[in-house]
Each structure stands twice: as structure tokens, then as C-alpha cells.
Amino acid sequence: MMSGKVRTKVQYWLDEIAEAGRTLHDMGAAEGAAGNLSLFLPDDTIGLSGLLLARMSRQRSYPVASGLNLPTGAILISGSRRRLRDLDHDLDATLCAIEVEKDGSTWLHHADGYEIEPTSEIDSHLAIHATSVAGVARINAVVHAQPPYLTYLSHIPEYQDEERLNRQLLRWEPETIVNFPHGFRTLSYVTPGTPELGKQTGLAMLRHQLVVWNQHGIIVWSDRSLTAALDLIEHAEAAARYEVMDIQCGRRAVGLTIADLRGIVDRFKVETNLLESLPEVLL
């Protein structure tokens, strides 16, 4: 395992960003220029100041919505209409940054010779970072993607209901309730890339780590790393894949009962009251 000091070097995080873009593409969750990711780095991250001075120079002021409690540091974020898979081999043409200074001013950075704007889902990324870090400078990762099975289920009216979605998906693997003690949050369809979607998503992330944007995709955050955020996507997508398989097979499987899930919660000391609101009966 890498030491804490090594892990805080900016090059480590740049490498992780590149790997995350490749992984999302390989999952089939970021076709073309779909999907986006961001990573908040505290201002004391080793090498960050050099990155913002040399490789990604300051371009212009980048005002953000008032009321966002962002600490000093930088948000490295994929560019609008950029392919996430290109982060693996053409980072300078794909990634930009929003620097947050001590006085609250915010600045757009990117490599010279390119015209890069942050992803169109910037409002959601900023809202989640502000909610998650709550003014404390620490690592925070956000990923928006369209994993096929989760996205497909979000188009089915029954699965747009939050309690129903959680009941159907939590039954497939014991790990799911452990990784998502508060379950999955769902939001009704909102036009992508709008301040309203950002506002609703930021509020939804107060208790949840993964939100399903109905008829759109999912968005997830982690205070550990982009890799940890991708792990959450993989766990959720695995549950959705089982669910789609069961639909295709005529809903023959039973899966874990509510009693089974309570046993898992008790055994692993999971702090949750989610199960009290879930229906016993499956679709």
C-alpha cells in the first residue's frame, strides 16, 4: 500500500483520473463524450500549485453560485464534450480545473493552447463538493455516468419509486446494504446540465452517496478517491444487472428477504433505518 504522503502527490491523483476515465469507458458507462468526473484537492496537495502554475495555467475568473461553501484548493474536472477515455492519453486536452482561493474567488485553469470548459453538469459537481466537504479541505470525488442496467431501470416507472428501487436492488448481494446503508436516492427527471438539477442533487447527497437521475443516469461521490466512487458504481450496477436478468427470466428469483437484510445489518453493525420503509413484497 502506498504511504499517505505519496498518495497526496498531485501526480498520483492525475494518474487516478486517467484510470477512472478508462474504467468508465470499459464499463460501457461513458460512451462518446457522455459522463463526467471531478476531484477536489486541498491546497496543500503536493505539486498542486505547480500544476496550476505550469501545466494548467490560469485563464479567467470563473464565478460559481453564491452560498457554496468550498474550501481553498482546486477541483480537477473533465471538460465539456470531452471523452473520458481520452483522459488516459491526452489529459491536457480533456481536463480543466477550478481553483478556489482563500478569499473565495474562483478561477478556471487549463493547459495553454486548448479551449476547455468544465462539464455541462458543473452545477451538480459543485453542489456535491460543497455538500460533502462542508468547508473542510479534503479529498472528494464525484462521478456521473450512464451504467446501462441502472440507467435502463430508471426508465421503468416502478423503479422510479425510491422505496421500490431499493427493495428490488438490495436483495441481490449481501454487500449492497453494507456499501449503501441509506440505499439509493432517486430524483425525478430534470433537464440535464441545469442549476435546478445541481440544487436537487446537492440536497440529495446530504444522506446518500449514489443518486439515480431518472431517465438520465447516476451520480456518486466518495471522500476517499475516484477509485472508491467507481467501486460504488460497480456494486450498484451489479445489483441492477441481476434485476434485469430476473425480469428477462420472468421474475423467478426471490433474493434476500427483509429478514435476511436485517440479519446482515445486525451482523455487520450497519447504521441504517432504511429497511423499515421498504415493502416486503417484490414486484
N, C-alpha and C positions, 0 to 999 in steps of 0.2 A: 504494500500500500504506500502511496506517495505521502510524504510528510505534509503537514498543514502549511508549512512555509512554501514548499514547492507548488502546492495546489493553488496558492493565491497569486502566482505569477500570471500576468495577462496572457502570455503565450499559451499557457495551459487552457485557459478559457476560450481562446481563439480556436485552438485545436478541437475543443469540445463542440463549439458552434459548428465547425465544419463537419464533424462526425454526426451531429444531430441532423443537419440538413440531408446528409446522405442516408441516414437511417429512416427518416420520414419518407423519403422518396422510395426506398426499398420496401417499405411497408405498404406502399400504394396509397399513402395518406396525404401526398402533396404533389399531385400531378401538375405538369406545366409550372406556371407561376403561382399555383394555389398554395395556401398555407403560409405561415409566418412565425417567427420566433424572436425572442428578445431576452437579454440577460442584464440585470442590474449589477454593476460592480462598484463597491465602495471606493472613495477617492484614494484610500491608502493601498489599493491593489498594486502590487509590484509591477512596474512597467506601464501602468495605465496612463500616467502623464506623458510619457514618451510616445505612446501610441497616438494620443490626441494632439501632440505637437508635430510629430513627424509623419506617420503613416496616414492618419486620418485628421487632416488639418481643419481648423475652424472655418466654416463657410459663411454662416449668418446666424442672426438671432432666430430662435425657434420657440415662440411663445406657446405655453401649454395652458390648459384650462385652469382657472383660479380654484383654489381650495385643495389642490393636490399636494399632499404632504410628502414631497420627495426629498430625501437627504442628499448631501453632496456626493457626487460620483458620476457615473455615466451609464446610460442604457445603450448597450450594443444591440442593434435591431436590424432585421432583414429589410431590404429595400422593396418599395412598391414595384410590382411587375418583374420581380427577380425570382429566378428559380432557386429553391432551397438546395437542390443538388449541386448548384454551382458554387455554393459556399465551400465545397470540398477542394476546388481547384482554382477558383477565381474570387477570392474573398474580397479583394479591393473593389470589384465591380458589383458586389452583391450586398455588402454590409455598410451600414452607416451608424452613427452614434448621436445620442442627445446628451450633452454634458449639463450637469446641474451644479451650479456654483453655490458658494456659501450664502450669497445674497439672494438666492432663489432664481437668478437669471438662468435661462436655458439656451443652449446653442447647438446648432446642427453641425456635425463633423462628417466628412467622408474623404476618401482619397482624392487628390487632385486629378483633374482630367476626366472625372465622371460627374454625371448629374444624377444623384441618388436622393430620393425622398423616402422617408420611413413608410412602412407598410400602410395600406389604407385602413387597417384595423388598429391604428396607433391609439385611438381613444380608449379601446379596451385594454391594450397593453399598459398604458399609463395609469389607468384606473386600478388595474390589478396590482401593479407595482406599489402604488400609493397605499392601497388597502393592506397589502401583505407586509411591507416593510414598516409601515406606520411611523415614518420619520426616523427609523433606526437604520443606519448604513450597514447592510448585509447582503450577501448573495441572494438573488431572487431570479428565477427563470420562468418564462411564460411561453407556451407553445399553442398555436392554433393550427388545427389540421382537419382533414376530412377522412378519417379512417372509415373504410367502406361499410362495415357492418353497423357500427354505431350511427353513421350518417343515414344509412338506409332505414333503420328502425325509427329515426327521428321524423321520418315522413309518414309513419303509420299513426293514425290518430290515437289509438290506445296507448302507444308508447310515448306520446307527448305528455301524458299524465305522469307527474313525478313519482307518485307512490307506486303506480303500476310498473313503471320502468325499473324502479329499484327492486320491487318484488321479483320481477322476471329475471333480472340480471344477477342479483346476489345469490341465486340458488345454484349456480353452476360450479363454483370453486370456493373452498373454504377461505382462500386468501383474500377474496374480494371484500368481504366485510372488514377484514383486518386492515387492508390498504385504504378503504373508503369508509371509515366509521360513521360518517354523516351521509353516506350514499352519494348519488349523483343528482345534481341540481339541473332542472330543465328551465329554459326560457322560451316563451313563445317567439315566433318568428319576428325579427326586427330587421329592417333593411341593413345589410352589411355595411360596415365602414362608417357608421353614423355615431354622433355623440350620444344619442339615446341608447344605442347598444352598449357603448362603453360605460355609461352610467349604470344600466341594469346589471351588467356583468361585474362591475366593481362591487356592487352591493351583494350580489350572489356569492362572491368569493369570501365574504366575511366568515362563512362557516364551511365552505366547500372548496375542494381542490380541483374538481373537474365539473365543468358546466357544459351541458348539451345545448347548443343553439339549434332549436328545432328547425328542420328543413335547411340546415346550413352546415353544421359540423360540430366540433367540440373545441373547448379551450381549457387549458390546465396550467397550474403553477406549482412550483416547488421552491422551497427555501434552501435546498441543498445543491441542485445543479440541473442543467438541461437533461443530463442522463437520467436523473431521478424523475423528471417530468415525463420523459419518454417511457420509463417503466410503468408509470401510472396509465399512460395511453395504452400500452400493451396489455395490461391487466384488464382494463375496461373493454378493449376491443376483443379480447379472448372471450369474455362473457357474452358480448354481442354476437360473436361468431357462433357460439353454442346455441344461442337463442334462435338465430336464423336457421341453423341446421335443424333445430327442433320444429320450427314452423314448416320447413320443407318436408319433414318426415311425418307430418300430421300430429304434432304435439304429443308424442308418445312418452317423453321423459317426465319424471317428477322432480328430480333435483333435490336440493336441500329444503327441508321444511322450515317453518319459522322456529319450531322447537330445536331443530338441528343448528340453526343460526344462533339461537340463544346459547346453546352449549359451546359454540365456538367463541362467542363474546365472553362468556364466563371463564373459559379455559385460558384465553389469551389476554384477559383483563382489558378488553376493548371498551373505552368510554364512549357509549352511544345510547341514545334512546330512540334510534331510528326504527327499530323493529316494532315498537308499539303502534306505529302509524301505518304499517304495511298490511295489505289484505292477506288473509290466509289462502284464499282460493286463487289458483293460477288461471290464466287465460286458457 
